[in-house]
Amino acid sequence: MTSDKLSKYKHLGKAGTTEHIDVVMSVFRRYVWDEIQRIIHTLDDCLLDMNSGSEQEPEEAQD
């Protein structure tokens, strides 16, 4: 008996096939790219915070 209900996983193909592995790797690469973008954004925010903090609190000269 086949169901007429749509599945979001049908397009992935049968597990272990070349097409399935390609799709899984594509999803993984997209996840890695999103994580790299998030890390870059976080580091950029930290750099801005450091720069703005150093302008607000000048360092005292040491003897």
LUMVODO-554482 format. One record per residue (C-alpha): residue in one letter; x negated, y, z negated; residue number from 1. Coordinates in Angstrom, 3 decimals. Example, Ala and Ser with C-alpha at 12.3 -4.5 7.8 and 13.67 -1.06 7.14 Angstrom:
<sites>
 r       c1       c2       c3   k
 A  -12.300   -4.500   -7.800   1
 S  -13.670   -1.060   -7.140   2
</sites>
This chain:
<sites>
 r       c1       c2       c3   k
 M    0.000    0.000    0.000   1
 T   -1.496    3.343    1.035   2
 S   -0.663    6.523   -0.781   3
 D    0.314    9.694    1.071   4
 K   -1.118   11.719   -1.802   5
 L   -4.140   13.762   -0.725   6
 S   -7.422   13.257   -2.485   7
 K  -10.180   15.824   -2.670   8
 Y  -12.718   12.989   -2.476   9
 K  -11.652   11.335    0.806  10
 H  -14.006   13.430    2.920  11
 L  -17.029   12.076    1.045  12
 G  -16.754    8.732    2.781  13
 K  -17.581    5.299    1.478  14
 A  -20.179    5.261   -1.304  15
 G  -23.649    4.368   -0.085  16
 T  -23.145    5.386    3.534  17
 T  -25.395    7.939    5.165  18
 E  -22.518   10.423    5.400  19
 H  -21.697   10.012    1.712  20
 I  -25.317   10.497    0.652  21
 D  -25.580   13.608    2.865  22
 V  -22.511   15.149    1.249  23
 V  -23.674   14.320   -2.287  24
 M  -27.092   15.844   -1.563  25
 S  -25.418   18.928   -0.094  26
 V  -23.375   19.414   -3.278  27
 F  -26.524   18.925   -5.362  28
 R  -28.486   21.486   -3.303  29
 R  -25.642   23.996   -3.712  30
 Y  -25.683   23.433   -7.500  31
 V  -29.474   23.904   -7.646  32
 W  -29.243   27.085   -5.547  33
 D  -26.542   28.494   -7.842  34
 E  -28.676   27.732  -10.905  35
 I  -31.736   29.411   -9.355  36
 Q  -29.653   32.490   -8.542  37
 R  -28.358   32.561  -12.147  38
 I  -31.900   32.336  -13.533  39
 I  -33.108   35.135  -11.239  40
 H  -30.215   37.325  -12.363  41
 T  -30.970   36.605  -16.035  42
 L  -34.670   37.397  -15.598  43
 D  -33.816   40.599  -13.733  44
 D  -31.534   41.665  -16.595  45
 C  -34.295   40.905  -19.125  46
 L  -36.784   42.978  -17.142  47
 L  -34.371   45.903  -17.029  48
 D  -33.791   45.609  -20.785  49
 M  -37.534   45.573  -21.441  50
 N  -38.122   48.612  -19.239  51
 S  -35.295   50.623  -20.768  52
 G  -36.395   49.634  -24.272  53
 S  -39.939   50.822  -23.713  54
 E  -38.710   54.208  -22.510  55
 Q  -36.549   54.683  -25.596  56
 E  -39.176   53.642  -28.137  57
 P  -42.631   54.954  -27.245  58
 E  -45.472   52.986  -28.777  59
 E  -47.529   54.689  -31.446  60
 A  -51.221   55.121  -30.793  61
 Q  -53.371   52.812  -32.879  62
 D  -56.532   54.071  -34.550  63
</sites>
